[in-house]
Amino acid sequence: MRRSASKQLCAARTLGRPRPHDRLRPPRPDDRHYDLIITNARIVDSTRNPYYYLEFGIRGGRIGTIAPLGALAEVTT
């Protein structure tokens, strides 16, 4: 019984946390040009949470921004 209560507590803590993509911001106005834009990138982590989709803006061989879907629609490459 004690083990079950521990699992329930752990699940409650996990479910109450915001998912990483909920904290993302749209790109700033000065971040409107990237060398490469990756859209519909499926993000899977090892926490057993459901996967989710994001967009990445790559500039100079580095990730310039990570944004929710649709946030990089007006950005140029």
Gaussian input, Z-matrix of N, CA and C with variables (Angstrom, degrees):
# hf/3-21g

backbone

0 1
 N
 C     1     B1
 C     2     B2     1     A1
 N     3     B3     2     A2     1     D1
 C     4     B4     3     A3     2     D2
 C     5     B5     4     A4     3     D3
 N     6     B6     5     A5     4     D4
 C     7     B7     6     A6     5     D5
 C     8     B8     7     A7     6     D6
 N     9     B9     8     A8     7     D7
 C    10    B10     9     A9     8     D8
 C    11    B11    10    A10     9     D9
 N    12    B12    11    A11    10    D10
 C    13    B13    12    A12    11    D11
 C    14    B14    13    A13    12    D12
 N    15    B15    14    A14    13    D13
 C    16    B16    15    A15    14    D14
 C    17    B17    16    A16    15    D15
 N    18    B18    17    A17    16    D16
 C    19    B19    18    A18    17    D17
 C    20    B20    19    A19    18    D18
 N    21    B21    20    A20    19    D19
 C    22    B22    21    A21    20    D20
 C    23    B23    22    A22    21    D21
 N    24    B24    23    A23    22    D22
 C    25    B25    24    A24    23    D23
 C    26    B26    25    A25    24    D24
 N    27    B27    26    A26    25    D25
 C    28    B28    27    A27    26    D26
 C    29    B29    28    A28    27    D27
 N    30    B30    29    A29    28    D28
 C    31    B31    30    A30    29    D29
 C    32    B32    31    A31    30    D30
 N    33    B33    32    A32    31    D31
 C    34    B34    33    A33    32    D32
 C    35    B35    34    A34    33    D33
 N    36    B36    35    A35    34    D34
 C    37    B37    36    A36    35    D35
 C    38    B38    37    A37    36    D36
 N    39    B39    38    A38    37    D37
 C    40    B40    39    A39    38    D38
 C    41    B41    40    A40    39    D39
 N    42    B42    41    A41    40    D40
 C    43    B43    42    A42    41    D41
 C    44    B44    43    A43    42    D42
 N    45    B45    44    A44    43    D43
 C    46    B46    45    A45    44    D44
 C    47    B47    46    A46    45    D45
 N    48    B48    47    A47    46    D46
 C    49    B49    48    A48    47    D47
 C    50    B50    49    A49    48    D48
 N    51    B51    50    A50    49    D49
 C    52    B52    51    A51    50    D50
 C    53    B53    52    A52    51    D51
 N    54    B54    53    A53    52    D52
 C    55    B55    54    A54    53    D53
 C    56    B56    55    A55    54    D54
 N    57    B57    56    A56    55    D55
 C    58    B58    57    A57    56    D56
 C    59    B59    58    A58    57    D57
 N    60    B60    59    A59    58    D58
 C    61    B61    60    A60    59    D59
 C    62    B62    61    A61    60    D60
 N    63    B63    62    A62    61    D61
 C    64    B64    63    A63    62    D62
 C    65    B65    64    A64    63    D63
 N    66    B66    65    A65    64    D64
 C    67    B67    66    A66    65    D65
 C    68    B68    67    A67    66    D66
 N    69    B69    68    A68    67    D67
 C    70    B70    69    A69    68    D68
 C    71    B71    70    A70    69    D69
 N    72    B72    71    A71    70    D70
 C    73    B73    72    A72    71    D71
 C    74    B74    73    A73    72    D72
 N    75    B75    74    A74    73    D73
 C    76    B76    75    A75    74    D74
 C    77    B77    76    A76    75    D75
 N    78    B78    77    A77    76    D76
 C    79    B79    78    A78    77    D77
 C    80    B80    79    A79    78    D78
 N    81    B81    80    A80    79    D79
 C    82    B82    81    A81    80    D80
 C    83    B83    82    A82    81    D81
 N    84    B84    83    A83    82    D82
 C    85    B85    84    A84    83    D83
 C    86    B86    85    A85    84    D84
 N    87    B87    86    A86    85    D85
 C    88    B88    87    A87    86    D86
 C    89    B89    88    A88    87    D87
 N    90    B90    89    A89    88    D88
 C    91    B91    90    A90    89    D89
 C    92    B92    91    A91    90    D90
 N    93    B93    92    A92    91    D91
 C    94    B94    93    A93    92    D92
 C    95    B95    94    A94    93    D93
 N    96    B96    95    A95    94    D94
 C    97    B97    96    A96    95    D95
 C    98    B98    97    A97    96    D96
 N    99    B99    98    A98    97    D97
 C   100   B100    99    A99    98    D98
 C   101   B101   100   A100    99    D99
 N   102   B102   101   A101   100   D100
 C   103   B103   102   A102   101   D101
 C   104   B104   103   A103   102   D102
 N   105   B105   104   A104   103   D103
 C   106   B106   105   A105   104   D104
 C   107   B107   106   A106   105   D105
 N   108   B108   107   A107   106   D106
 C   109   B109   108   A108   107   D107
 C   110   B110   109   A109   108   D108
 N   111   B111   110   A110   109   D109
 C   112   B112   111   A111   110   D110
 C   113   B113   112   A112   111   D111
 N   114   B114   113   A113   112   D112
 C   115   B115   114   A114   113   D113
 C   116   B116   115   A115   114   D114
 N   117   B117   116   A116   115   D115
 C   118   B118   117   A117   116   D116
 C   119   B119   118   A118   117   D117
 N   120   B120   119   A119   118   D118
 C   121   B121   120   A120   119   D119
 C   122   B122   121   A121   120   D120
 N   123   B123   122   A122   121   D121
 C   124   B124   123   A123   122   D122
 C   125   B125   124   A124   123   D123
 N   126   B126   125   A125   124   D124
 C   127   B127   126   A126   125   D125
 C   128   B128   127   A127   126   D126
 N   129   B129   128   A128   127   D127
 C   130   B130   129   A129   128   D128
 C   131   B131   130   A130   129   D129
 N   132   B132   131   A131   130   D130
 C   133   B133   132   A132   131   D131
 C   134   B134   133   A133   132   D132
 N   135   B135   134   A134   133   D133
 C   136   B136   135   A135   134   D134
 C   137   B137   136   A136   135   D135
 N   138   B138   137   A137   136   D136
 C   139   B139   138   A138   137   D137
 C   140   B140   139   A139   138   D138
 N   141   B141   140   A140   139   D139
 C   142   B142   141   A141   140   D140
 C   143   B143   142   A142   141   D141
 N   144   B144   143   A143   142   D142
 C   145   B145   144   A144   143   D143
 C   146   B146   145   A145   144   D144
 N   147   B147   146   A146   145   D145
 C   148   B148   147   A147   146   D146
 C   149   B149   148   A148   147   D147
 N   150   B150   149   A149   148   D148
 C   151   B151   150   A150   149   D149
 C   152   B152   151   A151   150   D150
 N   153   B153   152   A152   151   D151
 C   154   B154   153   A153   152   D152
 C   155   B155   154   A154   153   D153
 N   156   B156   155   A155   154   D154
 C   157   B157   156   A156   155   D155
 C   158   B158   157   A157   156   D156
 N   159   B159   158   A158   157   D157
 C   160   B160   159   A159   158   D158
 C   161   B161   160   A160   159   D159
 N   162   B162   161   A161   160   D160
 C   163   B163   162   A162   161   D161
 C   164   B164   163   A163   162   D162
 N   165   B165   164   A164   163   D163
 C   166   B166   165   A165   164   D164
 C   167   B167   166   A166   165   D165
 N   168   B168   167   A167   166   D166
 C   169   B169   168   A168   167   D167
 C   170   B170   169   A169   168   D168
 N   171   B171   170   A170   169   D169
 C   172   B172   171   A171   170   D170
 C   173   B173   172   A172   171   D171
 N   174   B174   173   A173   172   D172
 C   175   B175   174   A174   173   D173
 C   176   B176   175   A175   174   D174
 N   177   B177   176   A176   175   D175
 C   178   B178   177   A177   176   D176
 C   179   B179   178   A178   177   D177
 N   180   B180   179   A179   178   D178
 C   181   B181   180   A180   179   D179
 C   182   B182   181   A181   180   D180
 N   183   B183   182   A182   181   D181
 C   184   B184   183   A183   182   D182
 C   185   B185   184   A184   183   D183
 N   186   B186   185   A185   184   D184
 C   187   B187   186   A186   185   D185
 C   188   B188   187   A187   186   D186
 N   189   B189   188   A188   187   D187
 C   190   B190   189   A189   188   D188
 C   191   B191   190   A190   189   D189
 N   192   B192   191   A191   190   D190
 C   193   B193   192   A192   191   D191
 C   194   B194   193   A193   192   D192
 N   195   B195   194   A194   193   D193
 C   196   B196   195   A195   194   D194
 C   197   B197   196   A196   195   D195
 N   198   B198   197   A197   196   D196
 C   199   B199   198   A198   197   D197
 C   200   B200   199   A199   198   D198
 N   201   B201   200   A200   199   D199
 C   202   B202   201   A201   200   D200
 C   203   B203   202   A202   201   D201
 N   204   B204   203   A203   202   D202
 C   205   B205   204   A204   203   D203
 C   206   B206   205   A205   204   D204
 N   207   B207   206   A206   205   D205
 C   208   B208   207   A207   206   D206
 C   209   B209   208   A208   207   D207
 N   210   B210   209   A209   208   D208
 C   211   B211   210   A210   209   D209
 C   212   B212   211   A211   210   D210
 N   213   B213   212   A212   211   D211
 C   214   B214   213   A213   212   D212
 C   215   B215   214   A214   213   D213
 N   216   B216   215   A215   214   D214
 C   217   B217   216   A216   215   D215
 C   218   B218   217   A217   216   D216
 N   219   B219   218   A218   217   D217
 C   220   B220   219   A219   218   D218
 C   221   B221   220   A220   219   D219
 N   222   B222   221   A221   220   D220
 C   223   B223   222   A222   221   D221
 C   224   B224   223   A223   222   D222
 N   225   B225   224   A224   223   D223
 C   226   B226   225   A225   224   D224
 C   227   B227   226   A226   225   D225
 N   228   B228   227   A227   226   D226
 C   229   B229   228   A228   227   D227
 C   230   B230   229   A229   228   D228

   B1=1.4493
   B2=1.5267
   B3=1.3140
   B4=1.4504
   B5=1.5299
   B6=1.2971
   B7=1.4598
   B8=1.5282
   B9=1.3057
   B10=1.4542
   B11=1.5278
   B12=1.3208
   B13=1.4655
   B14=1.5248
   B15=1.3172
   B16=1.4577
   B17=1.5248
   B18=1.3294
   B19=1.4641
   B20=1.5201
   B21=1.3247
   B22=1.4613
   B23=1.5244
   B24=1.3086
   B25=1.4552
   B26=1.5216
   B27=1.3174
   B28=1.4571
   B29=1.5243
   B30=1.3229
   B31=1.4614
   B32=1.5200
   B33=1.3139
   B34=1.4637
   B35=1.5233
   B36=1.3198
   B37=1.4675
   B38=1.5149
   B39=1.3245
   B40=1.4551
   B41=1.5148
   B42=1.3180
   B43=1.4586
   B44=1.5200
   B45=1.3135
   B46=1.4526
   B47=1.5168
   B48=1.3219
   B49=1.4596
   B50=1.5203
   B51=1.3236
   B52=1.4645
   B53=1.5238
   B54=1.3134
   B55=1.4536
   B56=1.5243
   B57=1.3297
   B58=1.4687
   B59=1.5172
   B60=1.3293
   B61=1.4585
   B62=1.5209
   B63=1.3302
   B64=1.4609
   B65=1.5277
   B66=1.3213
   B67=1.4643
   B68=1.5220
   B69=1.3176
   B70=1.4582
   B71=1.5185
   B72=1.3032
   B73=1.4534
   B74=1.5186
   B75=1.3177
   B76=1.4623
   B77=1.5304
   B78=1.3259
   B79=1.4611
   B80=1.5279
   B81=1.3170
   B82=1.4670
   B83=1.5222
   B84=1.3303
   B85=1.4685
   B86=1.5252
   B87=1.3288
   B88=1.4631
   B89=1.5270
   B90=1.3244
   B91=1.4669
   B92=1.5232
   B93=1.2995
   B94=1.4604
   B95=1.5224
   B96=1.3314
   B97=1.4603
   B98=1.5261
   B99=1.3263
   B100=1.4669
   B101=1.5172
   B102=1.3225
   B103=1.4599
   B104=1.5224
   B105=1.3163
   B106=1.4633
   B107=1.5205
   B108=1.3240
   B109=1.4614
   B110=1.5226
   B111=1.3085
   B112=1.4654
   B113=1.5196
   B114=1.3227
   B115=1.4647
   B116=1.5209
   B117=1.3070
   B118=1.4684
   B119=1.5260
   B120=1.3280
   B121=1.4619
   B122=1.5242
   B123=1.3182
   B124=1.4687
   B125=1.5215
   B126=1.3162
   B127=1.4551
   B128=1.5238
   B129=1.3263
   B130=1.4606
   B131=1.5232
   B132=1.3183
   B133=1.4575
   B134=1.5226
   B135=1.3051
   B136=1.4634
   B137=1.5252
   B138=1.3249
   B139=1.4635
   B140=1.5200
   B141=1.3199
   B142=1.4648
   B143=1.5238
   B144=1.3152
   B145=1.4574
   B146=1.5185
   B147=1.3227
   B148=1.4607
   B149=1.5343
   B150=1.3241
   B151=1.4585
   B152=1.5258
   B153=1.3273
   B154=1.4537
   B155=1.5236
   B156=1.3083
   B157=1.4561
   B158=1.5256
   B159=1.3360
   B160=1.4579
   B161=1.5183
   B162=1.3217
   B163=1.4539
   B164=1.5257
   B165=1.3340
   B166=1.4581
   B167=1.5180
   B168=1.3148
   B169=1.4560
   B170=1.5165
   B171=1.3400
   B172=1.4584
   B173=1.5293
   B174=1.3305
   B175=1.4659
   B176=1.5198
   B177=1.3283
   B178=1.4647
   B179=1.5114
   B180=1.3261
   B181=1.4539
   B182=1.5175
   B183=1.3258
   B184=1.4702
   B185=1.5177
   B186=1.3158
   B187=1.4607
   B188=1.5218
   B189=1.3312
   B190=1.4564
   B191=1.5109
   B192=1.3314
   B193=1.4588
   B194=1.5154
   B195=1.3065
   B196=1.4583
   B197=1.5124
   B198=1.3260
   B199=1.4606
   B200=1.5214
   B201=1.3319
   B202=1.4613
   B203=1.5267
   B204=1.3201
   B205=1.4628
   B206=1.5186
   B207=1.3239
   B208=1.4536
   B209=1.5129
   B210=1.3174
   B211=1.4627
   B212=1.5273
   B213=1.3164
   B214=1.4643
   B215=1.5233
   B216=1.3197
   B217=1.4636
   B218=1.5259
   B219=1.3161
   B220=1.4622
   B221=1.5251
   B222=1.3080
   B223=1.4598
   B224=1.5193
   B225=1.3400
   B226=1.4613
   B227=1.5228
   B228=1.3347
   B229=1.4672
   B230=1.5064
   A1=110.85
   A2=116.24
   A3=120.15
   A4=111.23
   A5=115.90
   A6=120.28
   A7=110.88
   A8=116.98
   A9=121.07
   A10=111.07
   A11=116.69
   A12=120.24
   A13=110.39
   A14=116.79
   A15=121.01
   A16=110.83
   A17=116.95
   A18=120.87
   A19=110.88
   A20=116.85
   A21=120.15
   A22=110.65
   A23=117.43
   A24=121.23
   A25=110.58
   A26=116.59
   A27=121.03
   A28=110.66
   A29=117.49
   A30=121.54
   A31=110.64
   A32=117.66
   A33=120.78
   A34=110.82
   A35=116.87
   A36=119.84
   A37=111.18
   A38=116.64
   A39=120.90
   A40=111.46
   A41=117.77
   A42=120.79
   A43=112.24
   A44=117.73
   A45=120.74
   A46=114.35
   A47=117.63
   A48=121.19
   A49=110.74
   A50=116.85
   A51=118.36
   A52=109.77
   A53=116.68
   A54=120.24
   A55=108.48
   A56=117.97
   A57=120.11
   A58=113.46
   A59=118.23
   A60=119.03
   A61=112.77
   A62=119.18
   A63=121.30
   A64=111.16
   A65=117.85
   A66=121.69
   A67=112.73
   A68=118.28
   A69=120.80
   A70=110.83
   A71=115.23
   A72=120.53
   A73=109.16
   A74=117.55
   A75=119.06
   A76=109.74
   A77=118.26
   A78=119.80
   A79=111.76
   A80=116.42
   A81=121.64
   A82=109.30
   A83=118.37
   A84=120.39
   A85=113.61
   A86=118.70
   A87=119.88
   A88=112.62
   A89=117.93
   A90=123.21
   A91=110.32
   A92=117.93
   A93=120.53
   A94=114.34
   A95=118.26
   A96=119.94
   A97=109.44
   A98=115.25
   A99=121.94
   A100=109.07
   A101=116.48
   A102=121.50
   A103=111.16
   A104=116.38
   A105=122.32
   A106=108.87
   A107=116.36
   A108=121.34
   A109=107.79
   A110=116.40
   A111=122.32
   A112=106.98
   A113=116.33
   A114=120.58
   A115=109.59
   A116=116.01
   A117=123.19
   A118=112.32
   A119=117.07
   A120=121.22
   A121=108.65
   A122=116.41
   A123=120.88
   A124=108.98
   A125=116.55
   A126=122.83
   A127=108.47
   A128=115.64
   A129=122.10
   A130=106.98
   A131=116.71
   A132=119.08
   A133=109.80
   A134=116.44
   A135=120.62
   A136=113.12
   A137=118.19
   A138=120.74
   A139=112.77
   A140=116.78
   A141=123.46
   A142=113.05
   A143=117.24
   A144=120.36
   A145=108.15
   A146=118.18
   A147=118.98
   A148=110.41
   A149=115.47
   A150=118.98
   A151=109.67
   A152=115.29
   A153=121.28
   A154=108.32
   A155=116.78
   A156=122.62
   A157=111.05
   A158=115.89
   A159=122.81
   A160=109.69
   A161=115.57
   A162=123.04
   A163=108.37
   A164=115.81
   A165=121.84
   A166=109.18
   A167=117.45
   A168=123.07
   A169=108.45
   A170=117.41
   A171=123.00
   A172=108.59
   A173=116.30
   A174=121.65
   A175=108.19
   A176=116.84
   A177=120.55
   A178=113.77
   A179=117.81
   A180=121.38
   A181=114.31
   A182=117.69
   A183=122.27
   A184=109.99
   A185=114.87
   A186=119.60
   A187=107.82
   A188=116.27
   A189=121.15
   A190=112.53
   A191=116.19
   A192=120.17
   A193=110.17
   A194=115.05
   A195=123.61
   A196=105.14
   A197=116.86
   A198=120.04
   A199=110.92
   A200=116.95
   A201=120.02
   A202=110.50
   A203=116.69
   A204=121.18
   A205=110.98
   A206=115.86
   A207=122.00
   A208=114.54
   A209=118.44
   A210=120.80
   A211=112.51
   A212=117.94
   A213=121.04
   A214=112.24
   A215=117.52
   A216=121.42
   A217=112.37
   A218=118.51
   A219=121.57
   A220=113.13
   A221=117.40
   A222=121.98
   A223=109.26
   A224=116.99
   A225=120.79
   A226=110.74
   A227=114.60
   A228=120.60
   A229=109.93
   D1=-41.57
   D2=-178.72
   D3=-63.33
   D4=-38.95
   D5=179.39
   D6=-64.22
   D7=-40.28
   D8=179.14
   D9=-63.43
   D10=-41.33
   D11=178.93
   D12=-64.11
   D13=-37.06
   D14=178.31
   D15=-64.32
   D16=-42.13
   D17=177.92
   D18=-64.67
   D19=-39.41
   D20=179.39
   D21=-65.09
   D22=-40.52
   D23=178.57
   D24=-63.97
   D25=-43.21
   D26=178.53
   D27=-62.53
   D28=-43.12
   D29=178.77
   D30=-64.23
   D31=-40.29
   D32=179.83
   D33=-64.47
   D34=-39.36
   D35=178.09
   D36=-66.33
   D37=-41.79
   D38=-179.17
   D39=-67.25
   D40=-44.36
   D41=-177.66
   D42=-68.78
   D43=-25.85
   D44=-179.16
   D45=-80.96
   D46=-12.21
   D47=-178.53
   D48=-80.14
   D49=145.31
   D50=173.57
   D51=-70.76
   D52=144.53
   D53=176.97
   D54=-74.24
   D55=153.75
   D56=-175.38
   D57=-56.38
   D58=-38.42
   D59=-177.30
   D60=-73.99
   D61=-12.49
   D62=175.79
   D63=-71.74
   D64=-19.67
   D65=-177.90
   D66=-96.82
   D67=1.77
   D68=-177.27
   D69=-74.98
   D70=153.80
   D71=178.53
   D72=-116.45
   D73=154.00
   D74=173.51
   D75=-68.56
   D76=159.52
   D77=-178.56
   D78=-64.08
   D79=148.91
   D80=176.81
   D81=-72.59
   D82=160.19
   D83=179.91
   D84=-58.28
   D85=-30.50
   D86=178.92
   D87=-80.26
   D88=-5.14
   D89=177.84
   D90=-101.26
   D91=51.65
   D92=-174.80
   D93=-104.90
   D94=8.14
   D95=177.73
   D96=-136.37
   D97=128.44
   D98=178.67
   D99=-134.63
   D100=154.68
   D101=176.26
   D102=-73.35
   D103=-34.25
   D104=-177.20
   D105=-147.43
   D106=138.90
   D107=175.09
   D108=-121.11
   D109=124.42
   D110=177.34
   D111=-105.19
   D112=119.32
   D113=179.92
   D114=-111.85
   D115=159.82
   D116=178.70
   D117=55.60
   D118=38.41
   D119=177.00
   D120=-78.04
   D121=120.89
   D122=179.89
   D123=-82.58
   D124=122.59
   D125=-178.50
   D126=-103.61
   D127=121.12
   D128=179.24
   D129=-123.74
   D130=125.51
   D131=177.66
   D132=-114.40
   D133=177.21
   D134=-174.84
   D135=-93.19
   D136=13.86
   D137=-178.06
   D138=-92.57
   D139=4.37
   D140=-179.01
   D141=67.59
   D142=14.47
   D143=171.72
   D144=-75.71
   D145=156.97
   D146=177.66
   D147=-64.61
   D148=150.55
   D149=178.61
   D150=-70.39
   D151=163.60
   D152=179.20
   D153=-146.58
   D154=167.90
   D155=-175.65
   D156=-112.93
   D157=142.84
   D158=178.20
   D159=-140.11
   D160=173.77
   D161=173.11
   D162=-121.96
   D163=146.43
   D164=179.25
   D165=-123.52
   D166=137.05
   D167=171.57
   D168=-108.64
   D169=120.97
   D170=-177.20
   D171=-105.74
   D172=130.02
   D173=178.48
   D174=-137.84
   D175=125.84
   D176=178.16
   D177=63.38
   D178=30.96
   D179=179.22
   D180=78.78
   D181=8.05
   D182=179.52
   D183=-128.43
   D184=155.75
   D185=177.04
   D186=-71.91
   D187=118.35
   D188=179.31
   D189=-88.51
   D190=-34.28
   D191=178.64
   D192=-155.94
   D193=152.90
   D194=171.87
   D195=-123.98
   D196=125.05
   D197=-172.52
   D198=-137.72
   D199=159.31
   D200=174.43
   D201=-67.33
   D202=161.92
   D203=-179.69
   D204=-55.52
   D205=137.05
   D206=177.55
   D207=88.57
   D208=-14.09
   D209=-176.99
   D210=-72.44
   D211=-23.88
   D212=-179.28
   D213=-103.17
   D214=20.11
   D215=-176.38
   D216=-64.80
   D217=-33.89
   D218=-176.44
   D219=-99.57
   D220=8.48
   D221=-178.80
   D222=-83.36
   D223=144.66
   D224=179.76
   D225=-99.13
   D226=157.19
   D227=176.83
   D228=-116.54

